[in-house]
Amino acid sequence: MEKILQEVLKEITPKKEEKERLMKLAEKTLKLAKKFAKNYGAKAILAGSITRDTWLPGKKEFDVFILFPEEMKEEEMEKAGLEIGKKVIEELNGEFKIEYAEHPYVSGLVDNIDIDIVPCYALKSLKKIKSAVDRTPFHVKYLEKKFSSKLSKEVRLLKKFLDANSLYGADLKTEGFSGYTCELLIIKFKSFLNLLKQAVNWKPGEIIDLEKFYEEKDYPILRKKFKNQPLIVIDPTDKNRNTAAALSIYNFFKFKKLANDFLKNPSKSFFEEKKLQPMSFEEFVKKKEERGTNFVFVVFSPPKVVPDILWPQLRKFATRLQNILEERKYEFKVFGKDVYTNEKDLAVVLLEMEISSLPAIQKMIGPLVFDLDDSERFLEKHKNALAGPYVEDKFWVAEVRRRFLRVEDKIFDSLNKPSEILKAKGIPNLIADSLAKGFEVFSENEKIFKLVEKDENFGIFLRKYFEKEKLI
């Protein structure tokens, strides 16, 4: 096991030349940022994995944070932050663009290295926090105190292990572990191997509290506070924050399974990205026949928003669509669902249908015959039914003609509306606006595979849907 880890470590430690190139540019950028920040009574710091030497080879990026006085108005702070960022990138002969998170910030490209210059407030305490980025200087200070160079290699092993298995990143697409959480876990457990040994025994709602803000008797309350969050890593700089909040329940169990598998059968393959092939037309048809289900796809152009807004809205849309289809009066049944987007021009909701077509006739069960007012309304509504109204086991019953026999027709009818009506139906706002501009609903194999031809990552998405990983 140690031999494998040493081999991996050799491969994932940046070469001297790569390190020197990145550090040289980082130091030059920081010097310029400090110079321009002085004009606004602000300071500049380097942030992220570059400051602790925990970055992986090929990482061509770093962050500089501009810390403004907390009494400065937000509009002034944002304006000054952008001015500083632009000047810095221009001085470095790079190209810049304005990106938006909680505050707008400058994202630059210099010598093929990405540099984010982010404004925030220089707070004395996080009690006065105004946005999430204000935490970063506190994280930097904490890690400066607690982190040692011995731990860098352990963090690198953890990051590579996670990255190779699609678990690295707290973004809302990945729903995995952030770099900061990785560093906290290694501070807690001292080594990558020890972390894996502990993780095997984790239960949902596991609590890791480095600074011991809470006593064990408080843990049940803490689990209620962070409800449905499988791993709770208390931020040492803010006891009311879980740094692992982005981790999905699925990925929590996936990490436990990977940890267990590696400890039982150590191999370098755990640190190597799995190259999946797009699903072929023949494979897809065969899977459909084996399962006996039908697949329906809703396809549209996604809204032009950052991925952390797009992915949650897509997932909410898929859930809302399932709820619409499974309303009792329609009786369609969704077996499974998933979403895909290339974050540019293609968004897809996959619905695997257990029941996708229905008979022309539907039995409407009405009120008890003893509920006189409800009975009167039911009888009036269904007086022209195909059969009935009649009584069945004390209830009024009417047989009526169904409006929607195919799930595709129901989906099209539900979504082919102006955006305001879609929003009123519970479709997320940005998705509703996109759907109102046009969408397709189809289940034909040939149409599905035109999408694979257009975007092979969609074909990989299909494979992952069918070939789900075992979590035990």
C-alpha positions as CSV (number, residue, x, y, z in Angstrom):
1,M,0.0,0.0,0.0
2,E,2.8,2.4,1.0
3,K,4.6,1.6,-2.3
4,I,1.5,2.4,-4.3
5,L,1.0,5.7,-2.5
6,Q,4.7,6.7,-3.0
7,E,4.3,6.0,-6.7
8,V,1.2,8.0,-7.0
9,L,2.7,10.8,-5.0
10,K,5.6,11.0,-7.4
11,E,3.2,11.4,-10.3
12,I,1.0,14.0,-8.6
13,T,3.6,16.3,-7.2
14,P,4.2,19.3,-9.5
15,K,7.6,19.4,-11.2
16,K,10.0,22.1,-10.0
17,E,9.7,24.1,-13.2
18,E,5.9,24.1,-13.1
19,K,5.9,25.2,-9.5
20,E,8.4,28.0,-10.1
21,R,6.4,29.3,-13.1
22,L,3.1,29.4,-11.1
23,M,4.7,30.9,-8.0
24,K,6.6,33.5,-9.9
25,L,3.4,34.7,-11.6
26,A,1.5,34.5,-8.3
27,E,4.1,36.7,-6.5
28,K,4.1,39.2,-9.3
29,T,0.3,39.4,-9.3
30,L,0.1,39.8,-5.6
31,K,2.7,42.6,-5.6
32,L,0.7,44.5,-8.3
33,A,-2.6,43.9,-6.4
34,K,-1.1,45.3,-3.2
35,K,0.2,48.3,-5.0
36,F,-3.2,49.2,-6.5
37,A,-5.1,48.2,-3.4
38,K,-3.3,50.8,-1.3
39,N,-5.1,53.6,-3.3
40,Y,-8.3,52.3,-1.7
41,G,-7.1,51.6,1.8
42,A,-7.3,47.9,1.0
43,K,-4.9,44.9,1.3
44,A,-4.3,41.9,-1.0
45,I,-3.6,38.3,-0.1
46,L,-3.0,35.1,-2.1
47,A,-5.6,32.4,-1.4
48,G,-6.3,28.8,-2.2
49,S,-4.2,25.6,-2.5
50,I,-1.2,27.5,-4.0
51,T,-0.5,29.0,-0.5
52,R,-0.3,25.6,1.1
53,D,1.3,23.6,-1.8
54,T,-1.6,21.2,-2.0
55,W,-2.4,21.8,-5.7
56,L,-2.2,19.0,-8.3
57,P,-0.1,19.2,-11.5
58,G,-1.8,20.8,-14.4
59,K,-3.6,23.3,-12.2
60,K,-3.1,26.6,-13.9
61,E,-4.9,28.9,-11.7
62,F,-4.8,30.9,-8.4
63,D,-6.8,33.5,-6.5
64,V,-6.0,36.9,-5.2
65,F,-8.4,38.5,-2.7
66,I,-8.6,42.2,-2.2
67,L,-9.7,43.1,1.4
68,F,-11.5,46.4,1.7
69,P,-12.3,48.3,4.9
70,E,-15.6,47.0,6.3
71,E,-17.1,50.5,6.5
72,M,-16.8,50.9,2.7
73,K,-20.2,50.8,0.9
74,E,-20.8,47.6,-1.1
75,E,-21.2,49.4,-4.5
76,E,-17.9,51.3,-4.0
77,M,-16.1,48.1,-2.9
78,E,-17.3,46.2,-6.0
79,K,-16.4,49.0,-8.3
80,A,-12.9,49.4,-6.7
81,G,-12.4,45.6,-6.8
82,L,-13.1,45.5,-10.5
83,E,-10.8,48.5,-11.2
84,I,-7.9,46.9,-9.3
85,G,-8.5,43.5,-11.0
86,K,-8.5,45.1,-14.5
87,K,-5.3,47.1,-13.8
88,V,-3.5,44.0,-12.5
89,I,-4.3,41.8,-15.5
90,E,-3.5,44.7,-18.0
91,E,-0.1,45.2,-16.3
92,L,0.5,41.5,-16.8
93,N,-0.4,41.7,-20.5
94,G,-3.3,39.4,-20.0
95,E,-7.0,39.3,-21.0
96,F,-9.8,39.7,-18.5
97,K,-13.5,39.3,-18.2
98,I,-16.0,40.1,-15.5
99,E,-17.6,37.1,-13.8
100,Y,-20.4,37.1,-11.2
101,A,-20.8,35.3,-7.9
102,E,-22.1,37.1,-4.8
103,H,-19.9,40.0,-6.0
104,P,-18.7,40.7,-9.5
105,Y,-15.0,39.9,-9.8
106,V,-12.2,39.9,-12.5
107,S,-11.2,36.6,-14.1
108,G,-7.9,37.0,-16.1
109,L,-5.8,34.8,-18.4
110,V,-2.1,35.4,-18.3
111,D,0.4,33.1,-20.0
112,N,-2.3,30.4,-20.1
113,I,-2.8,30.7,-16.3
114,D,-6.3,31.6,-14.9
115,I,-6.2,34.4,-12.2
116,D,-9.3,35.4,-10.2
117,I,-9.1,38.7,-8.4
118,V,-11.9,38.8,-5.9
119,P,-13.1,41.7,-3.7
120,C,-14.2,41.1,-0.1
121,Y,-14.3,42.8,3.2
122,A,-11.5,42.8,5.8
123,L,-13.6,41.8,8.8
124,K,-12.5,41.5,12.4
125,S,-15.2,38.9,13.1
126,L,-17.4,36.7,10.9
127,K,-20.3,37.9,12.9
128,K,-20.4,40.8,10.5
129,I,-20.1,38.6,7.4
130,K,-21.7,40.2,4.3
131,S,-21.1,37.4,1.7
132,A,-19.5,34.0,1.5
133,V,-16.2,35.3,0.1
134,D,-15.6,37.2,3.3
135,R,-14.7,33.9,4.9
136,T,-11.7,33.2,2.7
137,P,-9.2,35.4,4.7
138,F,-10.3,33.6,7.9
139,H,-9.7,30.3,6.2
140,V,-6.2,31.4,5.1
141,K,-5.3,32.5,8.6
142,Y,-6.6,29.3,10.2
143,L,-4.7,27.0,7.8
144,E,-1.5,29.1,8.2
145,K,-1.6,28.2,11.9
146,K,-2.7,24.6,11.7
147,F,-1.3,23.3,8.4
148,S,2.2,21.9,8.1
149,S,4.3,21.0,5.0
150,K,4.2,17.3,6.1
151,L,0.4,17.3,5.4
152,S,0.7,18.7,1.8
153,K,1.4,15.2,0.3
154,E,-1.5,13.7,2.3
155,V,-3.9,16.4,0.9
156,R,-2.6,15.8,-2.6
157,L,-3.3,12.0,-2.3
158,L,-6.8,12.8,-1.1
159,K,-7.5,15.3,-3.8
160,K,-6.3,12.9,-6.5
161,F,-8.3,10.0,-5.1
162,L,-11.4,12.2,-5.1
163,D,-10.7,13.8,-8.5
164,A,-10.2,10.4,-10.2
165,N,-13.6,9.3,-8.9
166,S,-15.6,12.4,-9.7
167,L,-15.8,13.4,-6.1
168,Y,-13.6,16.5,-6.0
169,G,-15.4,19.9,-6.0
170,A,-18.1,21.5,-3.9
171,D,-19.9,22.9,-7.0
172,L,-23.5,22.0,-7.4
173,K,-22.8,19.8,-10.4
174,T,-20.2,17.6,-8.7
175,E,-21.7,17.7,-5.1
176,G,-18.4,16.5,-3.7
177,F,-15.6,17.7,-1.4
178,S,-14.1,21.2,-1.5
179,G,-10.3,21.7,-1.3
180,Y,-10.8,23.4,2.1
181,T,-12.7,20.4,3.4
182,C,-10.0,18.1,2.1
183,E,-7.4,20.1,4.1
184,L,-9.5,20.1,7.3
185,L,-10.0,16.3,7.0
186,I,-6.2,15.8,6.7
187,I,-5.6,18.1,9.7
188,K,-8.0,16.0,11.7
189,F,-6.9,12.5,10.7
190,K,-3.2,13.3,10.0
191,S,-2.9,11.1,6.9
192,F,-4.8,10.0,3.8
193,L,-4.7,6.3,4.9
194,N,-6.0,7.1,8.4
195,L,-8.8,9.2,6.9
196,L,-9.9,6.2,4.7
197,K,-9.8,3.9,7.8
198,Q,-12.1,6.2,9.7
199,A,-14.4,6.9,6.7
200,V,-15.3,3.2,6.4
201,N,-17.1,3.4,9.7
202,W,-18.8,6.8,9.1
203,K,-22.6,6.9,9.4
204,P,-24.9,9.5,7.8
205,G,-24.8,12.6,10.0
206,E,-21.1,12.0,10.9
207,I,-19.7,15.0,12.8
208,I,-16.1,16.3,12.6
209,D,-15.5,19.3,14.9
210,L,-11.8,20.2,14.9
211,E,-12.1,23.1,17.4
212,K,-14.6,21.2,19.6
213,F,-17.2,24.0,19.5
214,Y,-19.8,21.4,20.5
215,E,-20.0,18.7,23.1
216,E,-21.2,15.2,22.1
217,K,-24.5,15.8,23.9
218,D,-25.2,18.6,21.4
219,Y,-24.7,16.3,18.4
220,P,-28.5,15.4,18.0
221,I,-29.3,19.1,17.9
222,L,-26.5,19.7,15.4
223,R,-27.8,17.0,13.1
224,K,-31.2,18.7,13.1
225,K,-29.5,22.0,12.3
226,F,-27.7,20.4,9.3
227,K,-30.6,18.2,8.4
228,N,-30.1,15.6,5.6
229,Q,-26.4,16.5,5.3
230,P,-24.5,13.2,5.5
231,L,-21.1,14.6,6.6
232,I,-20.9,17.6,8.9
233,V,-17.4,19.2,9.0
234,I,-17.7,22.2,11.3
235,D,-15.9,25.2,9.9
236,P,-13.2,26.1,12.5
237,T,-13.7,29.8,11.7
238,D,-17.5,29.6,11.8
239,K,-19.2,27.1,14.1
240,N,-22.6,27.7,12.3
241,R,-21.2,26.4,8.9
242,N,-20.8,22.9,7.5
243,T,-17.9,23.0,5.0
244,A,-19.1,19.6,3.6
245,A,-22.7,20.9,3.0
246,A,-22.4,20.4,-0.8
247,L,-21.6,16.6,-0.4
248,S,-24.6,14.6,-1.7
249,I,-25.8,11.5,0.1
250,Y,-24.9,9.4,-2.9
251,N,-21.3,10.7,-3.0
252,F,-21.0,10.2,0.8
253,F,-21.7,6.5,0.4
254,K,-19.5,6.3,-2.8
255,F,-16.5,7.7,-0.8
256,K,-17.1,5.2,1.9
257,K,-17.2,2.3,-0.6
258,L,-14.1,3.5,-2.4
259,A,-12.2,3.8,0.9
260,N,-13.2,0.3,1.8
261,D,-12.3,-1.1,-1.6
262,F,-8.9,0.6,-1.6
263,L,-8.0,-0.7,1.9
264,K,-9.0,-4.2,0.9
265,N,-7.4,-4.3,-2.5
266,P,-5.0,-1.3,-2.9
267,S,-4.3,-0.3,-6.5
268,K,-3.1,2.7,-8.5
269,S,-6.3,2.4,-10.5
270,F,-8.1,4.2,-7.6
271,F,-6.1,7.3,-8.6
272,E,-6.7,7.1,-12.3
273,E,-9.7,8.6,-14.1
274,K,-12.0,6.1,-15.6
275,K,-12.4,6.7,-19.3
276,L,-16.0,5.8,-20.1
277,Q,-17.2,5.4,-23.7
278,P,-20.4,6.9,-24.9
279,M,-23.3,4.4,-25.0
280,S,-23.8,2.9,-28.5
281,F,-27.2,2.8,-30.2
282,E,-27.3,-1.0,-30.0
283,E,-26.5,-0.9,-26.2
284,F,-29.2,1.6,-25.5
285,V,-31.8,-0.4,-27.5
286,K,-30.8,-3.6,-25.7
287,K,-31.0,-2.0,-22.2
288,K,-34.5,-0.6,-23.0
289,E,-35.7,-4.1,-24.1
290,E,-34.2,-5.7,-21.0
291,R,-35.8,-3.2,-18.7
292,G,-39.2,-3.1,-20.5
293,T,-39.4,0.7,-19.8
294,N,-39.9,3.6,-22.1
295,F,-37.6,6.7,-22.2
296,V,-38.8,10.2,-22.8
297,F,-36.4,13.2,-23.2
298,V,-37.2,16.9,-22.8
299,V,-34.6,18.9,-24.7
300,F,-34.0,22.7,-24.7
301,S,-31.3,25.4,-24.7
302,P,-30.3,26.1,-21.1
303,P,-30.4,29.6,-19.6
304,K,-27.0,31.5,-19.7
305,V,-26.2,31.3,-16.0
306,V,-23.4,30.0,-13.9
307,P,-23.4,26.2,-13.4
308,D,-24.1,26.5,-9.6
309,I,-27.4,28.1,-10.5
310,L,-28.2,26.0,-13.6
311,W,-27.7,22.5,-12.1
312,P,-30.0,22.9,-9.1
313,Q,-32.7,24.5,-11.3
314,L,-32.5,21.6,-13.8
315,R,-32.8,19.0,-10.9
316,K,-35.8,20.9,-9.5
317,F,-37.4,21.0,-12.9
318,A,-37.1,17.2,-13.3
319,T,-38.7,16.6,-9.9
320,R,-41.5,19.0,-10.7
321,L,-42.1,17.3,-14.1
322,Q,-42.3,13.9,-12.3
323,N,-44.9,15.3,-9.8
324,I,-47.0,16.7,-12.7
325,L,-47.1,13.4,-14.5
326,E,-47.9,11.4,-11.3
327,E,-50.8,13.5,-10.3
328,R,-53.7,11.0,-9.6
329,K,-55.8,12.3,-12.5
330,Y,-53.1,11.4,-15.0
331,E,-51.7,8.1,-13.7
332,F,-48.4,8.1,-15.5
333,K,-45.6,6.6,-13.5
334,V,-41.9,7.7,-13.5
335,F,-39.4,4.9,-12.8
336,G,-36.3,7.1,-12.8
337,K,-35.0,10.5,-13.8
338,D,-31.8,12.4,-14.4
339,V,-30.5,15.6,-16.0
340,Y,-27.7,16.6,-18.3
341,T,-26.3,19.8,-19.7
342,N,-23.2,20.8,-21.5
343,E,-23.8,24.3,-19.9
344,K,-23.8,25.9,-23.4
345,D,-26.5,24.9,-25.8
346,L,-28.0,21.6,-24.6
347,A,-30.1,20.8,-21.6
348,V,-31.9,17.4,-21.2
349,V,-34.3,15.9,-18.7
350,L,-34.3,12.1,-19.0
351,L,-37.5,10.3,-17.7
352,E,-37.6,6.6,-17.6
353,M,-41.3,5.7,-17.6
354,E,-42.8,2.7,-15.8
355,I,-46.2,3.7,-17.2
356,S,-45.9,5.9,-20.4
357,S,-49.2,5.0,-22.2
358,L,-52.7,4.5,-20.8
359,P,-56.1,3.2,-22.0
360,A,-58.6,5.6,-23.6
361,I,-61.0,5.1,-20.6
362,Q,-60.4,6.2,-17.0
363,K,-62.4,5.4,-13.8
364,M,-63.0,8.5,-11.7
365,I,-63.7,7.6,-8.0
366,G,-66.0,10.2,-6.5
367,P,-67.1,10.9,-2.9
368,L,-69.0,8.6,-0.5
369,V,-72.7,8.6,-1.4
370,F,-73.4,10.0,2.2
371,D,-71.4,13.2,1.4
372,L,-74.4,14.9,-0.1
373,D,-72.8,18.2,-1.1
374,D,-69.7,16.6,-2.7
375,S,-71.9,14.0,-4.3
376,E,-74.0,16.7,-5.9
377,R,-71.0,18.4,-7.4
378,F,-69.5,15.1,-8.7
379,L,-72.8,14.0,-10.3
380,E,-73.2,17.3,-12.0
381,K,-69.6,17.3,-13.3
382,H,-69.9,13.8,-14.7
383,K,-73.5,13.7,-15.9
384,N,-72.3,13.0,-19.5
385,A,-69.8,10.3,-18.6
386,L,-69.2,7.3,-20.9
387,A,-70.6,5.1,-18.2
388,G,-72.2,6.1,-14.9
389,P,-72.2,7.8,-12.6
390,Y,-72.8,4.6,-10.7
391,V,-72.1,3.3,-7.2
392,E,-69.2,1.0,-6.3
393,D,-68.6,0.1,-2.7
394,K,-70.4,3.2,-1.3
395,F,-68.5,5.6,-3.6
396,W,-69.8,7.3,-6.7
397,V,-67.9,6.3,-9.8
398,A,-67.8,7.6,-13.4
399,E,-66.0,6.3,-16.5
400,V,-64.6,9.1,-18.6
401,R,-62.5,9.5,-21.7
402,R,-58.8,10.3,-21.0
403,R,-57.4,13.5,-22.3
404,F,-53.8,12.2,-22.5
405,L,-53.0,8.7,-23.5
406,R,-49.2,9.2,-24.2
407,V,-46.8,10.7,-21.7
408,E,-45.2,12.8,-24.5
409,D,-48.6,14.5,-25.1
410,K,-49.0,15.3,-21.5
411,I,-45.5,16.7,-21.1
412,F,-45.9,18.9,-24.3
413,D,-49.3,20.2,-23.1
414,S,-47.9,21.0,-19.7
415,L,-44.8,22.8,-20.9
416,N,-46.1,24.6,-24.1
417,K,-47.1,27.7,-22.1
418,P,-45.9,31.2,-21.6
419,S,-43.1,31.5,-19.0
420,E,-45.4,33.1,-16.4
421,I,-47.8,30.2,-16.4
422,L,-44.9,27.7,-16.2
423,K,-43.5,29.6,-13.2
424,A,-47.0,29.5,-11.6
425,K,-46.9,25.7,-12.1
426,G,-43.7,25.5,-10.1
427,I,-41.2,25.3,-12.9
428,P,-38.0,27.1,-11.8
429,N,-37.9,30.7,-13.1
430,L,-34.8,30.5,-15.4
431,I,-35.9,27.1,-16.8
432,A,-39.4,28.4,-17.5
433,D,-38.0,31.3,-19.5
434,S,-35.9,28.9,-21.6
435,L,-38.8,26.5,-22.2
436,A,-41.0,29.4,-23.3
437,K,-38.5,30.0,-26.2
438,G,-38.9,26.4,-27.4
439,F,-38.3,22.7,-26.5
440,E,-38.7,19.2,-27.8
441,V,-40.2,16.1,-26.3
442,F,-39.4,12.7,-27.8
443,S,-38.8,9.0,-27.2
444,E,-37.6,7.7,-30.5
445,N,-34.2,6.0,-30.4
446,E,-33.0,7.7,-33.5
447,K,-33.6,11.2,-32.2
448,I,-31.9,10.3,-28.9
449,F,-28.8,9.2,-30.7
450,K,-28.7,12.4,-32.8
451,L,-27.9,14.0,-29.4
452,V,-25.1,11.5,-28.8
453,E,-23.6,12.4,-32.2
454,K,-23.8,16.1,-31.3
455,D,-22.3,15.7,-27.8
456,E,-20.5,12.5,-26.9
457,N,-20.6,13.5,-23.2
458,F,-24.4,13.0,-23.4
459,G,-23.6,9.4,-24.5
460,I,-21.4,9.0,-21.4
461,F,-24.3,10.4,-19.3
462,L,-26.5,7.7,-20.7
463,R,-24.0,5.0,-19.8
464,K,-23.8,6.3,-16.3
465,Y,-27.6,6.2,-15.9
466,F,-27.7,2.5,-16.8
467,E,-24.4,1.4,-15.1
468,K,-24.9,2.8,-11.6
469,E,-22.2,2.1,-9.1
470,K,-22.7,-0.3,-6.2
471,L,-22.4,1.6,-2.9
472,I,-21.9,-1.4,-0.6
